[in-house]
Amino acid sequence: MTQMIDAQKAAGGMPKLLVSEHSRIRRIIAVMSGKGGVGKSTVTTLLAAALRHDGHRVGILDADITGPSIPKLLGLRHKPASDGDLLLPSLSQSGIRVMSMNLLLPHDSDPVIWRGPLVARAVQQFYTDVSWGEIDYLVVDLPPGTGDSPLTVLQSLPVDGLVVVSSPQDLAAMVVMKAVKMAQKLEIPIIGVVENMSSVKCPYCGESFSLFGEGQTRRMCSEHGLRFLGVLPLDPLLAKLCDQGLADQYDVAFLHGIPELLPPCTER
């Protein structure tokens, strides 16, 4: 059953949702990009893996209903179990709890051909109708853009902070700024920005070079007062681990510091 708190309003007047009585979620971090193809789901998985490696209880809510990829990145294939009223999240080998639409489809390549309101409702139910248990950090993988699904998450879930993912091109930075400005209008704290696909290392000479040109993310962060979190290279090892469902084995040092950048915790 979905419960709501009238006193705790999201921007735009939407009341915040509460999880079930079987869930205790301490902090929520959303990962957003504003556009597709920049590796947002990969960063979501790597952030969850870093938090889990540090001993935290971690879950991933895959809010990209029409393009879910978290199960593939973590090698999850079995449908979630149920305790009768609530779904139970699937568990990765490293202990990350996951709820994703792809875990509910007969085949992982089946499309979800839904209009916006249905997608938004599914996102809400992944939060309210799942028995998450005791979780220190719930990482939410938002779909690209600034439409119904990301708006639903940012308005109705008590998000503590937002990690934004970009790529080096100026075009990507321009579109990502739309997501940043959306979050600012909704008064969601922005933890910082990650630049993905920043460079690639030649397998023969070992020299690194910028495949997509000089990164624009640092400049964007400087101009708009955003924290630059770090860069992720184009790494064949990471690509291999993602294809094998072992993305949580790839360690990214700067992601371990995310909890220290969150605003002070408030009561739900």
MILOMI-22547 format. One line per 8 residues: their letters; for each residue x negated, y negated, z negated of N, C-alpha, C. Coordinates in pm, whole numbers. Example, Ala and Ser with C-alpha at 12.3 -4.5 7.8 and 13.67 -1.06 7.14 Angstrom:
2
AS> -1319:569:-780:-1230:450:-780:-1320:330:-780 | -1285:225:-708:-1367:106:-714:-1290:-3:-787;
***
This chain:
268
MTQMIDAQ> -85:118:0:0:0:0:-89:-124:0 | -55:-221:83:-133:-343:93:-87:-442:-13 | -182:-492:-92:-151:-593:-190:-219:-723:-149 | -160:-836:-190:-215:-965:-153:-222:-1056:-275 | -317:-1148:-275:-330:-1246:-382:-289:-1381:-327 | -178:-1436:-378:-131:-1564:-328:-227:-1678:-363 | -292:-1666:-478:-376:-1775:-525:-505:-1787:-446 | -549:-1676:-386:-677:-1678:-312:-647:-1681:-163;
KAAGGMPK> -648:-1799:-107:-610:-1818:33:-733:-1826:121 | -719:-1769:241:-823:-1787:342:-795:-1917:415 | -895:-1966:487:-874:-2083:571:-763:-2053:670 | -675:-2147:691:-563:-2126:780:-441:-2073:708 | -451:-2052:576:-333:-2016:498:-306:-1868:486 | -389:-1781:542:-364:-1638:532:-414:-1585:398 | -329:-1511:324:-374:-1459:194:-477:-1349:212 | -567:-1341:114:-670:-1237:117:-608:-1102:85;
LLVSEHSR> -658:-999:150:-612:-863:124:-690:-802:9 | -625:-708:-59:-690:-630:-163:-706:-487:-115 | -812:-424:-159:-831:-282:-128:-741:-199:-217 | -736:-69:-193:-655:21:-275:-715:33:-414 | -639:90:-504:-686:109:-641:-801:208:-651 | -827:281:-541:-936:378:-538:-1065:318:-479 | -1065:188:-456:-1181:122:-396:-1229:9:-486 | -1359:-3:-497:-1422:-114:-568:-1537:-164:-480;
IRRIIAVM> -1517:-277:-415:-1616:-332:-323:-1670:-462:-382 | -1800:-465:-409:-1859:-580:-478:-1884:-697:-383 | -1948:-672:-268:-1979:-778:-173:-1945:-733:-32 | -1906:-828:53:-1875:-800:193:-1960:-889:282 | -2032:-827:375:-2114:-899:471:-2062:-867:612 | -2026:-968:689:-1981:-947:826:-2095:-980:922 | -2101:-905:1031:-2203:-928:1134:-2130:-969:1262 | -2169:-1082:1318:-2096:-1143:1429:-2193:-1189:1537;
SGKGGVGK> -2145:-1195:1661:-2233:-1240:1769:-2171:-1347:1857 | -2040:-1347:1872:-1978:-1441:1964:-1975:-1390:2106 | -2068:-1301:2142:-2070:-1241:2275:-2116:-1097:2266 | -2086:-1020:2369:-2126:-880:2370:-2266:-861:2426 | -2324:-745:2400:-2451:-709:2461:-2575:-759:2392 | -2561:-812:2269:-2680:-863:2199:-2726:-768:2087 | -2658:-656:2070:-2702:-558:1971:-2644:-577:1832 | -2524:-633:1826:-2460:-660:1697:-2436:-532:1616;
STVTTLLA> -2388:-427:1681:-2362:-302:1611:-2492:-238:1561 | -2597:-253:1639:-2728:-202:1597:-2776:-275:1473 | -2763:-408:1472:-2804:-486:1355:-2718:-449:1234 | -2588:-428:1256:-2500:-384:1147:-2552:-256:1084 | -2587:-160:1168:-2635:-31:1119:-2769:-45:1048 | -2859:-125:1104:-2990:-144:1043:-2979:-217:909 | -2887:-312:899:-2865:-382:773:-2810:-285:668 | -2712:-204:707:-2656:-106:614:-2763:-7:569;
AALRHDGH> -2849:34:662:-2956:128:630:-3056:67:532 | -3088:-62:552:-3181:-129:461:-3123:-138:320 | -2995:-171:312:-2928:-179:182:-2924:-42:114 | -2895:61:194:-2889:196:140:-3027:243:93 | -3129:208:170:-3267:246:135:-3308:184:2 | -3252:67:-29:-3284:-2:-154:-3201:49:-271 | -3124:153:-248:-3050:217:-356:-2907:170:-376 | -2858:89:-284:-2721:39:-298:-2621:137:-238;
RVGILDAD> -2499:132:-289:-2387:208:-230:-2330:123:-117 | -2328:180:3:-2301:99:123:-2194:164:210 | -2109:79:268:-2012:124:366:-2016:35:489 | -1972:89:602:-1957:11:725:-1813:20:772 | -1750:-95:787:-1617:-103:847:-1637:-148:991 | -1611:-58:1085:-1629:-88:1227:-1504:-157:1277 | -1506:-290:1279:-1389:-368:1320:-1383:-389:1471 | -1480:-337:1544:-1477:-345:1691:-1390:-231:1742;
ITGPSIPK> -1259:-250:1729:-1163:-142:1753:-1169:-89:1896 | -1184:-177:1993:-1182:-135:2133:-1320:-98:2187 | -1424:-123:2109:-1559:-86:2154:-1642:-33:2039 | -1591:65:1965:-1662:112:1846:-1785:196:1881 | -1897:165:1817:-2020:240:1846:-2094:286:1721 | -2047:246:1603:-2115:284:1479:-2126:436:1463 | -2021:515:1489:-2035:661:1473:-2146:719:1561 | -2159:670:1683:-2265:717:1772:-2402:685:1715;
LLGLRHKP> -2419:566:1661:-2547:524:1607:-2588:605:1484 | -2488:658:1412:-2515:733:1290:-2489:883:1305 | -2460:928:1426:-2442:1071:1451:-2318:1131:1385 | -2211:1051:1371:-2088:1098:1308:-1989:1143:1414 | -1931:1262:1394:-1837:1316:1491:-1708:1368:1428 | -1710:1403:1302:-1593:1463:1238:-1490:1358:1201 | -1363:1393:1216:-1255:1303:1180:-1252:1281:1029 | -1216:1162:985:-1208:1136:841:-1102:1223:775;
ASDGDLLL> -1128:1267:655:-1030:1343:578:-930:1246:515 | -828:1300:451:-726:1220:386:-695:1279:250 | -664:1193:155:-622:1242:24:-471:1241:10 | -402:1225:122:-257:1221:124:-205:1085:164 | -247:982:93:-203:845:122:-311:762:190 | -436:792:161:-547:711:211:-645:796:291 | -710:732:387:-818:797:460:-946:790:378 | -1030:890:394:-1159:894:328:-1267:865:432;
PSLSQSGI> -1355:771:407:-1458:737:506:-1552:854:531 | -1601:864:655:-1702:965:687:-1835:924:627 | -1921:1022:603:-2048:998:535:-2163:1034:626 | -2255:937:648:-2373:964:729:-2474:1046:649 | -2576:1095:716:-2678:1175:648:-2749:1096:540 | -2759:965:558:-2828:882:459:-2734:832:350 | -2605:869:359:-2512:832:254:-2434:705:279 | -2428:656:403:-2350:538:437:-2207:581:469;
RVMSMNLL> -2110:519:406:-1968:550:429:-1918:469:549 | -1848:534:640:-1810:470:766:-1663:494:798 | -1596:388:840:-1462:401:898:-1463:331:1033 | -1425:406:1137:-1429:354:1274:-1318:417:1355 | -1266:343:1450:-1162:395:1538:-1211:517:1615 | -1339:520:1651:-1390:632:1728:-1385:764:1651 | -1376:757:1520:-1364:878:1439:-1221:933:1440 | -1127:853:1490:-986:893:1492:-937:936:1630;
LPHDSDPV> -1020:912:1733:-980:946:1869:-1009:1092:1902 | -929:1155:1988:-957:1294:2028:-1095:1310:2091 | -1135:1212:2173:-1266:1214:2237:-1329:1076:2222 | -1460:1072:2197:-1522:943:2169:-1527:849:2289 | -1497:901:2408:-1493:816:2527:-1351:769:2561 | -1252:809:2480:-1114:765:2505:-1101:615:2477 | -1033:541:2565:-1018:396:2541:-907:366:2443 | -917:253:2377:-809:201:2293:-749:83:2367;
IWRGPLVA> -633:105:2428:-572:2:2513:-459:-62:2434 | -496:-151:2346:-401:-217:2257:-407:-368:2276 | -294:-433:2247:-292:-578:2244:-344:-628:2109 | -373:-756:2106:-437:-817:1990:-374:-788:1855 | -240:-803:1839:-181:-780:1707:-202:-639:1654 | -199:-538:1742:-224:-401:1698:-369:-383:1654 | -460:-444:1729:-601:-435:1693:-625:-500:1557 | -567:-617:1537:-584:-688:1411:-527:-608:1295;
RAVQQFYT> -413:-544:1317:-351:-463:1211:-439:-343:1176 | -499:-282:1277:-587:-167:1251:-707:-209:1166 | -762:-327:1194:-874:-377:1116:-834:-392:969 | -718:-449:946:-669:-466:810:-652:-332:739 | -598:-234:811:-575:-103:750:-705:-30:719 | -808:-53:798:-937:7:767:-992:-46:634 | -943:-162:593:-985:-220:465:-892:-175:351 | -761:-182:376:-666:-158:268:-626:-13:250;
DVSWGEID> -628:65:357:-574:201:352:-682:308:357 | -802:271:315:-914:365:308:-963:370:163 | -988:490:115:-1042:507:-20:-1194:493:-14 | -1243:372:-28:-1386:344:-13:-1467:388:-134 | -1403:401:-249:-1475:435:-370:-1554:315:-421 | -1659:342:-496:-1744:236:-551:-1850:197:-447 | -1845:71:-401:-1938:24:-298:-1999:-109:-343 | -2129:-119:-328:-2198:-245:-358:-2187:-342:-241;
YLVVDLPP> -2203:-289:-117:-2197:-373:1:-2116:-305:111 | -2014:-374:159:-1941:-331:277:-1985:-421:392 | -2044:-360:495:-2090:-435:612:-1985:-418:722 | -1934:-529:773:-1827:-527:873:-1884:-563:1009 | -1870:-471:1104:-1915:-494:1241:-1802:-558:1320 | -1812:-688:1345:-1707:-761:1415:-1717:-741:1566 | -1604:-747:1635:-1609:-745:1782:-1661:-878:1833 | -1709:-882:1958:-1757:-1009:2013:-1644:-1108:2033;
GTGDSPLT> -1680:-1233:2043:-1581:-1336:2070:-1527:-1400:1944 | -1426:-1485:1963:-1364:-1558:1852:-1213:-1539:1853 | -1169:-1418:1893:-1026:-1390:1906:-964:-1329:1783 | -856:-1250:1806:-773:-1198:1698:-851:-1117:1594 | -933:-1022:1641:-998:-931:1547:-1098:-1001:1454 | -1195:-1077:1507:-1284:-1148:1414:-1210:-1249:1328 | -1109:-1313:1385:-1031:-1410:1307:-959:-1340:1191 | -903:-1222:1218:-835:-1146:1114:-929:-1112:999;
VLQSLPVD> -1049:-1065:1033:-1146:-1029:929:-1185:-1151:847 | -1221:-1259:914:-1272:-1376:845:-1165:-1448:764 | -1039:-1433:805:-930:-1497:731:-874:-1410:619 | -867:-1279:640:-795:-1196:545:-882:-1112:453 | -1012:-1096:484:-1103:-1024:396:-1189:-1123:319 | -1220:-1094:192:-1304:-1185:112:-1451:-1172:149 | -1486:-1223:267:-1623:-1211:319:-1716:-1304:241 | -1826:-1247:190:-1922:-1324:112:-2024:-1397:199;
GLVVVSSP> -2053:-1342:315:-2153:-1405:401:-2153:-1343:539 | -2207:-1418:635:-2203:-1378:775:-2345:-1376:832 | -2381:-1265:896:-2506:-1255:970:-2474:-1268:1118 | -2539:-1360:1186:-2513:-1385:1328:-2627:-1326:1411 | -2591:-1259:1521:-2691:-1194:1607:-2692:-1264:1743 | -2811:-1298:1790:-2827:-1360:1921:-2938:-1289:1996 | -2961:-1330:2118:-3074:-1282:2198:-3147:-1405:2251 | -3265:-1390:2310:-3351:-1506:2339:-3295:-1607:2439;
QDLAAMVV> -3206:-1567:2529:-3164:-1657:2635:-3087:-1777:2580 | -3100:-1888:2646:-3027:-2009:2609:-2877:-1987:2626 | -2838:-1908:2727:-2696:-1876:2748:-2639:-1806:2627 | -2713:-1709:2571:-2667:-1637:2453:-2653:-1732:2335 | -2752:-1820:2317:-2748:-1915:2206:-2626:-2005:2215 | -2592:-2046:2335:-2476:-2133:2354:-2348:-2063:2309 | -2331:-1937:2351:-2208:-1864:2316:-2207:-1828:2168 | -2323:-1792:2114:-2331:-1757:1973:-2293:-1877:1886;
MKAVKMAQ> -2324:-1997:1930:-2288:-2116:1853:-2137:-2129:1839 | -2061:-2074:1932:-1916:-2075:1919:-1873:-1995:1795 | -1940:-1879:1775:-1910:-1797:1657:-1952:-1869:1529 | -2067:-1937:1535:-2114:-2013:1419:-2014:-2122:1382 | -1968:-2195:1480:-1874:-2305:1454:-1739:-2251:1406 | -1700:-2134:1455:-1577:-2070:1406:-1590:-2040:1257 | -1703:-1980:1219:-1726:-1947:1079:-1729:-2073:992 | -1788:-2179:1042:-1794:-2303:967:-1656:-2364:948;
KLEIPIIG> -1572:-2357:1050:-1435:-2407:1038:-1356:-2329:934 | -1385:-2198:924:-1317:-2112:827:-1386:-2112:691 | -1493:-2190:680:-1567:-2204:554:-1625:-2071:505 | -1676:-1992:600:-1744:-1866:568:-1894:-1895:559 | -1960:-1863:448:-2104:-1888:437:-2183:-1810:542 | -2273:-1878:612:-2358:-1814:712:-2493:-1783:648 | -2524:-1654:637:-2650:-1613:576:-2767:-1653:665 | -2754:-1629:794:-2860:-1663:888:-2842:-1594:1021;
VVENMSSV> -2941:-1612:1107:-2933:-1564:1246:-3050:-1470:1274 | -3018:-1359:1340:-3118:-1262:1386:-3132:-1273:1537 | -3257:-1278:1587:-3277:-1273:1732:-3316:-1131:1770 | -3231:-1066:1848:-3256:-930:1895:-3318:-933:2035 | -3387:-826:2071:-3451:-814:2202:-3549:-927:2226 | -3619:-964:2120:-3706:-1082:2125:-3826:-1062:2216 | -3885:-942:2213:-4004:-916:2295:-4015:-766:2319 | -4108:-728:2404:-4134:-587:2432:-4285:-567:2440;
KCPYCGES> -4331:-452:2391:-4474:-424:2391:-4508:-331:2508 | -4608:-366:2585:-4652:-283:2696:-4708:-150:2643 | -4658:-37:2692:-4706:92:2639:-4849:125:2682 | -4904:48:2776:-5038:78:2827:-5145:-11:2763 | -5119:-142:2756:-5222:-232:2701:-5191:-278:2559 | -5066:-257:2515:-5028:-296:2381:-4992:-442:2364 | -4999:-519:2472:-4966:-661:2463:-4815:-681:2460 | -4769:-772:2374:-4627:-805:2367:-4597:-924:2457;
FSLFGEGQ> -4482:-920:2522:-4442:-1032:2606:-4290:-1048:2596 | -4243:-1168:2626:-4101:-1201:2617:-4032:-1168:2747 | -3957:-1060:2746:-3891:-1013:2867:-3785:-1112:2914 | -3718:-1178:2820:-3611:-1272:2855:-3654:-1417:2838 | -3782:-1442:2837:-3831:-1578:2821:-3845:-1616:2675 | -3893:-1737:2654:-3915:-1785:2517:-3783:-1792:2442 | -3780:-1734:2322:-3657:-1730:2245:-3604:-1868:2209 | -3472:-1884:2223:-3407:-2011:2193:-3345:-2011:2054;
TRRMCSEH> -3352:-1898:1984:-3280:-1886:1856:-3340:-1975:1749 | -3472:-1981:1741:-3535:-2068:1641:-3494:-2214:1662 | -3496:-2257:1788:-3458:-2395:1819:-3313:-2420:1779 | -3225:-2325:1813:-3084:-2339:1779:-3067:-2351:1627 | -3137:-2266:1552:-3127:-2270:1406:-3177:-2403:1351 | -3289:-2452:1407:-3346:-2578:1360:-3252:-2695:1387 | -3191:-2695:1505:-3103:-2805:1543:-2974:-2808:1462 | -2929:-2691:1416:-2798:-2685:1350:-2808:-2650:1202;
GLRFLGVL> -2928:-2652:1147:-2943:-2628:1004:-2912:-2487:960 | -2944:-2388:1045:-2918:-2248:1013:-3047:-2178:973 | -3035:-2078:891:-3153:-2000:850:-3188:-1898:958 | -3314:-1896:1000:-3361:-1797:1096:-3413:-1677:1018 | -3347:-1562:1032:-3379:-1445:950:-3499:-1366:1003 | -3510:-1352:1135:-3620:-1275:1191:-3587:-1225:1330 | -3682:-1152:1388:-3667:-1103:1525:-3673:-950:1528 | -3602:-893:1624:-3609:-750:1654:-3661:-735:1796;
PLDPLLAK> -3765:-655:1816:-3817:-636:1952:-3735:-531:2028 | -3757:-527:2157:-3707:-415:2237:-3801:-298:2211 | -3755:-200:2136:-3842:-91:2092:-3786:42:2141 | -3860:115:2226:-3813:245:2273:-3782:343:2160 | -3854:331:2048:-3827:419:1934:-3687:395:1880 | -3649:266:1865:-3515:235:1815:-3408:286:1912 | -3431:266:2042:-3335:315:2142:-3319:467:2132 | -3429:537:2112:-3425:682:2100:-3348:725:1976;
LCDQGLAD> -3375:660:1865:-3306:693:1740:-3156:665:1751 | -3119:556:1818:-2977:525:1838:-2908:634:1920 | -2972:678:2026:-2915:783:2110:-2902:916:2035 | -2992:939:1941:-2990:1063:1863:-2901:1055:1740 | -2838:940:1717:-2755:923:1598:-2835:907:1472 | -2957:856:1484:-3047:843:1370:-3093:698:1352 | -3008:603:1388:-3047:462:1382:-3082:418:1241 | -3026:484:1139:-3054:444:1001:-3193:485:955;
QYDVAFLH> -3269:552:1041:-3408:586:1008:-3506:476:1048 | -3458:377:1119:-3543:266:1166:-3539:155:1061 | -3655:118:1009:-3661:22:900:-3699:-117:952 | -3624:-218:908:-3651:-357:945:-3674:-435:815 | -3795:-481:796:-3836:-538:667:-3750:-656:624 | -3723:-752:714:-3657:-874:670:-3511:-852:631 | -3451:-740:673:-3312:-713:637:-3297:-674:490 | -3405:-631:427:-3399:-594:286:-3374:-716:197;
GIPELLPP> -3404:-835:248:-3388:-955:166:-3252:-1021:176 | -3159:-963:253:-3028:-1024:273:-2952:-1047:142 | -2949:-950:49:-2872:-973:-75:-2914:-1098:-151 | -3042:-1133:-145:-3090:-1251:-217:-3040:-1381:-154 | -2992:-1375:-30:-2947:-1494:40:-2797:-1517:29 | -2725:-1421:-31:-2581:-1435:-47:-2550:-1541:-153 | -2437:-1612:-137:-2396:-1706:-243:-2359:-1628:-369 | -2352:-1696:-483:-2317:-1627:-608:-2186:-1550:-596;
CTER> -2182:-1435:-661:-2064:-1349:-654:-1951:-1410:-736 | -1830:-1406:-679:-1710:-1452:-750:-1616:-1337:-770 | -1524:-1351:-860:-1426:-1244:-885:-1333:-1229:-766 | -1304:-1103:-730:-1212:-1077:-621:-1069:-1113:-663;
***
